[in-house]
Amino acid sequence: MENTYLHNDMKIRDYRETDYNEIMNFWNLTDMGNPERGDNSETINKTLELGGKLLVMESKSSGQICGTSWMTYDGRRILLHHFGILPECQGKGLSKILLKESLLFAKKTGAQIKLEVHSTNIKAISLYKKFGFKHLGEYNVYIIREVSNL
Ligand SMILES: CC(C)(COP(=O)(O)OP(=O)(O)OC[C@H]1O[C@@H](n2cnc3c(N)ncnc32)[C@H](O)[C@@H]1OP(=O)(O)O)[C@@H](O)C(=O)NCCC(=O)NCCS
């Protein structure tokens, strides 16, 4: 009953630049804001110009941002990043509403959707599997962070 009330209080909308500071605090709280990743306001805007989407779940009554789902699109696939629910809003099923909406965007785009999740993140893995994501074999993930050294 309590969850129904909470779910009805949520709306999902597109990111606005005025969300940036609140979102950064939220990403830091949920370990999604590692500065090494190089995410900033410009990066977000660029991904949106390229056809990506940053969905924001917001409480209608308080205006608080309770969730984010950032999907980038490179013309081939959608990558799901920074999918998360604010700690105080977790455990109430809100992630399922946000993920459902995110997958509608993928469906509209017609592109395959891919994500990376830490192997110990049991909650997220359970959620993603529930929504049809399949483990893509035994791949490892590599990255070059220091592009200036190239
Ligand atoms: C992963 C995350 C989005 C899940 O949101 P949540 O609010 O905690 O979970 P919900 O209440 O919405 O539950 C959704 C599903 O998550 C899974 N889940 C939630 N809590 C769980 C737990 N303690 N153990 C195992 N699975 C769990 C279940 O599959 C659950 O579905 P069910 O209720 O039908 O069983 C959230 O914990 C989060 O933001 N974590 C920090 C950021 C993060 O790690 N994001 C993923 C990056 S890849």
The ligand as an ORCA input file, in Angstrom:
! r2SCAN-3c Opt
* xyz 0 1
  C      20.438     -1.704     -8.138
  C      19.335     -0.737     -7.711
  C      19.011      0.199     -8.866
  C      18.064     -1.545     -7.371
  O      17.080     -0.659     -6.885
  P      16.356     -0.960     -5.486
  O      15.482      0.177     -5.171
  O      17.425     -1.291     -4.488
  O      15.554     -2.297     -5.802
  P      13.971     -2.490     -5.978
  O      13.291     -2.402     -4.669
  O      13.486     -1.595     -7.041
  O      13.934     -4.006     -6.455
  C      14.091     -4.331     -7.820
  C      14.768     -5.652     -7.979
  O      16.129     -5.562     -7.549
  C      16.525     -6.839     -6.999
  N      16.854     -6.657     -5.594
  C      16.511     -5.626     -4.788
  N      17.003     -5.824     -3.555
  C      17.658     -6.996     -3.594
  C      18.403     -7.748     -2.633
  N      18.560     -7.314     -1.386
  N      18.975     -8.905     -3.049
  C      18.842     -9.357     -4.313
  N      18.128     -8.691     -5.261
  C      17.560     -7.527     -4.903
  C      15.347     -7.758     -7.168
  O      15.452     -8.379     -8.431
  C      14.202     -6.783     -7.160
  O      13.060     -7.269     -7.809
  P      11.896     -7.982     -6.910
  O      11.483     -6.985     -5.881
  O      10.845     -8.279     -7.930
  O      12.529     -9.190     -6.312
  C      19.734      0.069     -6.456
  O      20.048     -0.802     -5.421
  C      20.877      1.057     -6.663
  O      20.674      2.171     -7.116
  N      22.110      0.667     -6.287
  C      23.259      1.575     -6.355
  C      23.620      1.924     -7.770
  C      23.898      0.691     -8.593
  O      24.599     -0.212     -8.172
  N      23.373      0.699     -9.824
  C      23.627     -0.325    -10.797
  C      24.814      0.065    -11.597
  S      25.170     -1.142    -12.843
*
